[in-house]
Amino acid sequence: MEKGTAFLFAGIHFDKKKFSTDFSRFQEKKENDKVSEYLSLDENIESEEEEEEKEVEERVRVKKRKRKRKAVPSETVEGFSVFKSSKSAAPVVNEENEKLEDRLSLEKKKFHQQLERDALFRKKHNIHVSGNNIPSPLTDFVELSSRYGCSAKLLRNLAELGFKEPTPIQRQAIPVMLSGRECFACAPTGSGKTLAFVCPILMKLKDASKDGIRAVIVCPTRELANQTTRECKKFAEGSKFRIKLLSKQLVQRADLSQFSCDILISTPLRLKLAVHKKKMDLSRVAYLVLDESDKLFELGLLKQIDSIVKACSNPSIVRSLFSATLPDFIEELARTIMHDAVRVIIGRKNTASENVKQKLVFAGSEEGKLLALRQSFAESLNPPVLIFVQSKERAKELYAELSVDNIRVDVIHADLSQAQASSFFLVLLGGSGKMLEKSDYMVGSQTMRHNAVDNFRAGKTWVLIATDVIARGMDFKAVNCVINYDFPDSTAAYIHRIGRSGRAGRTGEAITLYTEEDVPFLRNIANEMKSSGSEFPSWALGLRKKKWKKHRPRRDTISTIPQDQGEESNHPK
Ligand SMILES: Nc1ncnc2c1ncn2[C@@H]1O[C@H](COP(=O)(O)OP(=O)(O)OP(=O)(O)O)[C@@H](O)[C@H]1O
């Protein structure tokens, strides 16, 4: 063991029973055919193992020789032949015992070496873990098959999606969940948490079955539930798994007591309704994931989550919590429902993505904000751009302003109805002189709130104005810039909003406009900027510490359009 890392393992004793999972991995390696591929990747480990085998054999040979030498005089002493028979049996027993001892000490040595390799590997990938008996992180996706018997289909799907290497959260959370352990995970925005929980579920479920509802993923918003369903289906492509979104239509069925599927994805409210009003049976759920768990544990959703957790009554259920932000009090709350969970943190807990270059801009007033936005769009508009405001009313106001600027802009907020979303988009495109065919944005006969999301994804919309309804989890590829037109109401909201950019290793930009009333909260944002490596205004760190409780001040109207004209405009009511 190298001197520099020896301290990591001080006081560790090998407990074969306790570490049976890891122990069996060493045993399995020789038996498993698939392993050859993995082992060939790691020649060093192989040659070490061969050497160790030789070492044991050599030790046994030396001990044998020593025993022989000792045994010779006793045989030559006359009159002691009476002990000969009992003494002649002893070396065999001793030899067996010594062999066993040597094997155990070799396994202990191997185990410590593996621990050392894991620690170095975790350090390299910024993976921090706590908990008992934590499985080794994945070195690559091939290990999913060599260590855990992953199907070739799933590996092929990952390769086809262009996933070459697991991300740090995938490296650690996947083995944790595959070992049947509960997982409490915090990793930056855009770092691949979805696959980190979907992959082990697909692998554990093995094949499709009609045996009730087998896994449940809860997401805080409909948009995110939609997206997660789509991602799950991509990962499971070519399999017979039944992956279902608990849609409005589904929940309207009279009775859901016989409903079954392999993975069910839902928002908390719908799932609670399905359980309590439509008798949906969650008693056979073997895997429960709470995505964006800190949001789900907020007061508004906590009751619903509580009743879902209770309805998932299978005693051997494995629960997992994932988010980019996990405040300490959520951890404490989570501990009350989890048993023997492994905590996996990537980088520093509750920090913004390092891939996003962050800026703070003083805009003076509401007019100043609009002016700054228009000016920046006039100088260079590098779509896709996502703009966050603090309320749906302000989203409508800003939309009305920008839609006359010949920019392809759209809006999304919690109470935008389906019909409004479509007619709104038509008017908008008419305004910009680039009318699209209705079929371009209609999804079959359904026009959904997520049209705005789909159009933004497809590049039909350049600028999307949004409330925090899409601040969490939504994966828009290559958003170049996030603009916090209204200052976020919490540090977590800031981290999630700006995390819509700089995803999957790409870089992005985030601009936060602020006015006098936001100044007391600047310190927290400057801190975030500092810890995620962006340039930050050092004076802001000197501001007084202020407890941040939902900062949503009354702001002057955005609208510069006279009231009567505004009423004529077609923005959603
Ligand atoms: N191993 C991988 N290699 C390459 N791309 C990946 C890999 N895993 C995930 N991705 C891609 O990274 C992007 C972000 O993944 P995902 O949405 O799961 O992030 P997240 O951590 O859940 O983010 P958020 O905290 O915002 O919810 C997605 O586009 C996904 O397809």
Ligand as a Chemical Component Dictionary entry (heavy atoms), coordinates in Angstrom:
data_LIG
# 
_chem_comp.id                   LIG 
_chem_comp.type                 NON-POLYMER 
_chem_comp.pdbx_formal_charge   0 
_chem_comp.three_letter_code    LIG 
# 
loop_
_chem_comp_atom.comp_id 
_chem_comp_atom.atom_id 
_chem_comp_atom.alt_atom_id 
_chem_comp_atom.type_symbol 
_chem_comp_atom.charge 
_chem_comp_atom.model_Cartn_x 
_chem_comp_atom.model_Cartn_y 
_chem_comp_atom.model_Cartn_z 
_chem_comp_atom.pdbx_ordinal 
LIG N1  N1  N 0 -22.862 8.989  -19.824 1  
LIG C1  C1  C 0 -23.290 9.987  -20.575 2  
LIG N2  N2  N 0 -22.572 10.397 -21.640 3  
LIG C2  C2  C 0 -23.012 11.432 -22.405 4  
LIG N3  N3  N 0 -24.158 12.121 -22.188 5  
LIG C3  C3  C 0 -24.902 11.749 -21.134 6  
LIG C4  C4  C 0 -24.522 10.663 -20.284 7  
LIG N4  N4  N 0 -25.466 10.537 -19.346 8  
LIG C5  C5  C 0 -26.394 11.482 -19.588 9  
LIG N5  N5  N 0 -26.076 12.194 -20.653 10 
LIG C6  C6  C 0 -26.827 13.347 -21.231 11 
LIG O1  O1  O 0 -26.632 14.437 -20.343 12 
LIG C7  C7  C 0 -27.778 15.275 -20.347 13 
LIG C8  C8  C 0 -28.197 15.594 -18.919 14 
LIG O2  O2  O 0 -28.659 14.413 -18.297 15 
LIG P1  P1  P 0 -29.821 14.462 -17.197 16 
LIG O3  O3  O 0 -31.005 15.213 -17.716 17 
LIG O4  O4  O 0 -30.025 13.095 -16.698 18 
LIG O5  O5  O 0 -29.094 15.376 -16.106 19 
LIG P2  P2  P 0 -29.491 15.635 -14.589 20 
LIG O6  O6  O 0 -28.283 15.414 -13.796 21 
LIG O7  O7  O 0 -30.709 14.850 -14.237 22 
LIG O8  O8  O 0 -29.816 17.183 -14.608 23 
LIG P3  P3  P 0 -30.832 18.049 -13.683 24 
LIG O9  O9  O 0 -30.211 18.180 -12.343 25 
LIG O10 O10 O 0 -30.928 19.348 -14.372 26 
LIG O11 O11 O 0 -32.114 17.292 -13.618 27 
LIG C9  C9  C 0 -28.848 14.545 -21.149 28 
LIG O12 O12 O 0 -28.936 15.151 -22.425 29 
LIG C10 C10 C 0 -28.342 13.144 -21.269 30 
LIG O13 O13 O 0 -28.754 12.539 -22.465 31 
# 
loop_
_chem_comp_bond.comp_id 
_chem_comp_bond.atom_id_1 
_chem_comp_bond.atom_id_2 
_chem_comp_bond.value_order 
_chem_comp_bond.pdbx_ordinal 
LIG N1  C1  SING 1  
LIG C1  N2  SING 2  
LIG C1  C4  DOUB 3  
LIG N2  C2  DOUB 4  
LIG C2  N3  SING 5  
LIG N3  C3  DOUB 6  
LIG C3  C4  SING 7  
LIG C3  N5  SING 8  
LIG C4  N4  SING 9  
LIG N4  C5  DOUB 10 
LIG C5  N5  SING 11 
LIG N5  C6  SING 12 
LIG C6  O1  SING 13 
LIG C6  C10 SING 14 
LIG O1  C7  SING 15 
LIG C7  C8  SING 16 
LIG C7  C9  SING 17 
LIG C8  O2  SING 18 
LIG O2  P1  SING 19 
LIG P1  O3  DOUB 20 
LIG P1  O4  SING 21 
LIG P1  O5  SING 22 
LIG O5  P2  SING 23 
LIG P2  O6  DOUB 24 
LIG P2  O7  SING 25 
LIG P2  O8  SING 26 
LIG O8  P3  SING 27 
LIG P3  O9  DOUB 28 
LIG P3  O10 SING 29 
LIG P3  O11 SING 30 
LIG C9  O12 SING 31 
LIG C9  C10 SING 32 
LIG C10 O13 SING 33 
# 
